[in-house]
């Protein structure tokens, strides 16, 4: 077994990359000695004088024979020549790597020269550089937080790969591994093609004298794009030949894309142009999010957020609520599957609903916006979705994943759905099993968790039997899958669940029937575009309703709030506790009941919460606990299911926080008892749960002293306007970052 060392390094080629690597090794004391060799003696002497290298390799044979690691930092066209020259002096344990931006040509040259391939040969490519060249431009920080791609060969010793990777990590690089062919494909598309396009554009414009003004008055975009045309022409000449086949493939793809753009402009095809521009804009942001596994909403995960709440004096006025989250998801989905153009007003620009919107862009749907809640969707019909270019990233949105799974199970192409770390730990078994009963082919990770890999099937069936579900999201996924079946889909709900999907389907023209407690979907549906106004989110309104109910002298108006019967459990419970809540101007809007809600201050009394309202108030439980904490007397909640509360993280977080604030509260496995009292101030944590953070902000408003609430960053994802709206109605809420 060979043992590899990196104590003595020989860098052949003291240009920008080779010189920077040598300088970084010396600056960080990662090796004992760095030798430099370059056919240009002046570069070697300059490198020695600048401290880039320890010693000039005057005798190449001796330097190669004594080197533990040889780094080839020469132009790609001379790689084979250099390998041939040093071949006689290599030892079996010598490590060899390079810094070239093409790998196939180097590997082919090595295979011609060596039989067998040296086990220490591991090609590499640092994704770094500047327009400057030569050892005088070398920079020891050039590789910090930059990617370094290693392309180990089947013959490469794993120990050699590890030794070279550790050295690159030592100079600050993020080390990745990739197959040789894939490396050249990726670099042809992301690096080589943009450089060639920049060269071509500048060359084209420079041919004509009248284009002088283009360069004289060019704005930043032109200058930024063409900046890379100042790169070394000889290097790019060599790359064109070294990676010819992959480059030609990418040029052909780009040419086809430009032809489509030209055709759309010539025809005045507005929808095609919008499709190209919106897909490109969102893709540029989307790919960055995927790589970082970060949020869809901008600048929301950069710093920890603490809420500071001062006891308030009064609440008056009017709050503008965000659009309902559940309805926003469904509006985009059904608009995408409808025929025609759907305009959506009041779309929630929150993390989860933006994930759904991006997913349908990935599936080829043209979507304008969102802009101040306005979205325009150019529907493609039930059979117009296109295969995505890769797995669809859904962030933390379980709703997006469950509902999309129903749509994608019936498509004639394969897809994969995945999310962030939190979503990747959520079991989707309750969703996957009934879809499999309908004939869907879905693979999951261990425990039924994402990613979900969906394979196309010839057709889905209505299952031939009743599908029993206990979740609104699972029910919705089955209904969406049922749009594609040739037989009737029948669903029986174990308990009452939200019916937003059924209402939205009827709005788009799909016929549903409810008979003997079963929901029946007639096959052969065709969805037709419409106009939608998403109601205000009652879940977001709950916090303001509780605050106004408990603040002496308060009067608050909330307009155009959804009052779906499956969502108003909190309102009914608060009214039984004595809250003065009026529903004004009740009407139907886009198949959903809506109303303006007026809330006045009242004295709340503790009650035993009726069983029929418990499940319908589940989402608003944190707000309900604040109401119980400030009510006179005792409020009890009995789950009637053994252990129901033991694993409810949200309920446990809220209970712990209220106990810290002085409330007499007892949370048992399936029973909750809250004795009303005076909330104190202090410092508590929301545990990162947005509903808990928002409820605690209301508690802070009602407390006797100032309250600090930690871990509140998720509120901006869940309800982006919460802080502004809370302050608008009189809650002294301040957000501190960092």
Buried (B, 14 or more C-beta within 10 A) or exposed (E): EEEBBBEBBBBBBBBBBBBBBBBBBBEEEBBEBBBBBBEEEEBBBBBBEEEBBBEBBEEBEEBBBBBBBBBBBBBBBBBBEBBEBBEEBBBEBBBBBBBBBBBBBBBEBBEEEBEEBBBBBBBBBBBBBEEBBBBBBBBBBBBEEBBBBBBBBEBBBEBBBBBBBEBBBBBBBBBBBBEBEEBBBBBBBEBBBBBBBBBEBBEEBEEEEEEEEEEEEBEEEBEEBBEBBEBBEEBBEBBBEBBBEBBEBBBEEBEEEEEBBEEBEEEEBEEBBBBBEBBEEBBEEBEEBBEEBBBBBEEBBEEEBBBBBBBBEBBEEBBEBBBBBBBBBBBBBBBBBBBBBBBBBBBBBBBBBBBBBBBBBBBBBBBBBBEEBEBBBBBBBBEBBEBBEEBBBBBBBBBBBBBBBBBBBBBEEEBBBBBBEEBBEBBBEBBBBBBEBBBBEBEBBEEBBBBBBBEBBEEBBBBEEBBBBEBBBBBBBBBBBBBBBEBBBBBEBEEEBBBBBBBBBEBBBBEBEEEEEBBBBEBEBEBBBBEBBBBBBBBBBBBBBBBBBBBEEBBBBBBBBBBBEBBBBBBBBBBBBBBBBEBEEEEEBBBBBBBBBBBBBBBBBBBEBEEEBBBBBBBBBBBBBBBBBBBBEBBBBBBEEEEBBEEBEBBBBBBBBBBEBBBEBEBEEBBBBBBBBEBBBBEBBBBBBBBBBBBBBBBBBBBEEBBBBBBBBBBBBBBBBBBEBBEBBBBBBEBEEE
